[in-house]
Amino acid sequence: MKLSEDAVLLRVFVGESDTYRGKPLYEAIVMKARELNLAGATVMRGIMGFGADSRIHSAKILRLSEDLPVVVKIVDTEENIRKILPFLDEVVDEGLVTLEKVRAILYRHSGKR
């Protein structure tokens, strides 16, 4: 992405225990984003939340949840983000997918490998 480019923020809200083909769903989403050459992806694990079923998922010590909320965030051009939407429609059985217009003001890497 170029500096100051209009972009789209994709958020995928799923559960930590959700799987796809035997692997964590969040991992499958990140790997698909990489396969599609999207700009990057970040997975964030929540400490507490609830979804459409209104069941609380929490990381409190006395009430350990095995299904904490997880959010996968991807920022790229709208054209590139649209490439992953059919995959998400296929693999997200329970969760939420959102799109939001954003302005990317800085995107760079060191170029070192």
C-alpha positions in Angstrom: 0.0 0.0 0.0 1.1 3.5 -0.7 1.2 6.2 2.0 -2.1 8.0 2.6 -4.1 5.4 0.6 -7.7 4.7 1.2 -7.9 1.2 2.6 -10.3 -1.2 4.3 -10.0 -2.7 7.7 -11.4 -6.3 7.9 -12.2 -7.7 11.3 -13.1 -11.3 11.8 -14.4 -12.2 15.3 -14.3 -15.9 16.1 -13.7 -18.2 19.0 -10.3 -19.4 20.0 -11.5 -23.0 19.7 -13.0 -22.6 16.2 -11.2 -24.8 13.7 -10.9 -25.4 10.0 -9.5 -28.6 8.7 -8.1 -29.5 12.1 -6.2 -26.2 12.7 -7.3 -23.1 14.5 -9.6 -21.0 12.3 -7.7 -17.8 13.0 -4.5 -19.5 11.7 -6.3 -20.6 8.6 -7.5 -17.0 8.0 -4.0 -15.6 8.4 -2.5 -18.3 6.1 -5.2 -17.6 3.4 -4.4 -13.8 3.7 -0.8 -14.6 3.1 -1.6 -16.9 0.2 -3.6 -14.0 -1.4 -0.7 -11.6 -0.8 -2.7 -9.3 1.4 -0.7 -6.5 3.2 -0.6 -8.3 6.6 -2.8 -9.8 9.3 -2.8 -9.6 13.1 -4.6 -11.9 15.5 -5.7 -10.5 18.9 -6.9 -12.7 21.7 -9.5 -11.2 23.9 -9.7 -11.7 27.7 -13.5 -11.4 27.8 -16.4 -11.2 25.4 -19.7 -12.6 24.2 -21.3 -13.1 20.9 -24.7 -13.8 19.3 -25.4 -16.6 21.8 -24.8 -14.1 24.7 -22.6 -16.6 26.5 -19.7 -15.0 28.4 -16.2 -16.1 27.5 -13.6 -15.0 30.1 -10.0 -15.6 31.0 -10.6 -15.1 34.7 -8.7 -17.6 36.8 -11.7 -18.9 38.6 -13.6 -19.4 35.4 -11.2 -20.5 32.7 -12.7 -20.4 29.2 -11.4 -22.7 26.5 -13.0 -20.5 23.9 -11.8 -16.9 24.3 -12.7 -14.3 21.7 -10.2 -13.9 18.9 -10.1 -11.0 16.3 -8.2 -11.2 13.1 -7.5 -7.8 11.6 -6.4 -7.2 8.1 -5.8 -3.8 6.4 -5.4 -3.6 2.6 -7.1 -2.0 -0.4 -10.8 -2.8 -0.8 -10.0 -4.8 -4.0 -7.5 -7.0 -2.2 -9.7 -7.5 0.9 -12.6 -8.6 -1.4 -10.4 -11.6 -2.4 -10.7 -13.2 1.0 -14.4 -12.7 1.6 -15.6 -15.9 -0.2 -13.1 -17.9 1.9 -14.5 -16.3 5.1 -18.1 -17.0 4.0 -17.1 -20.7 3.7 -15.1 -21.1 6.9 -16.8 -18.8 9.5 -19.7 -20.8 10.9 -20.1 -18.7 14.0 -18.7 -15.2 14.4 -18.8 -11.7 12.9 -17.0 -10.2 9.9 -16.9 -6.4 9.5 -15.4 -4.0 7.0 -14.6 -0.4 7.7 -13.0 2.3 5.5 -9.8 3.6 6.9 -6.9 5.8 5.8 -3.5 4.1 5.9 -1.0 6.7 6.7 2.1 4.6 7.1 3.0 1.1 5.9 6.6 0.0 5.6 9.0 -2.8 6.4 12.7 -2.9 6.8 13.3 -5.1 3.7 15.6 -7.3 5.8 15.0 -11.1 5.6 
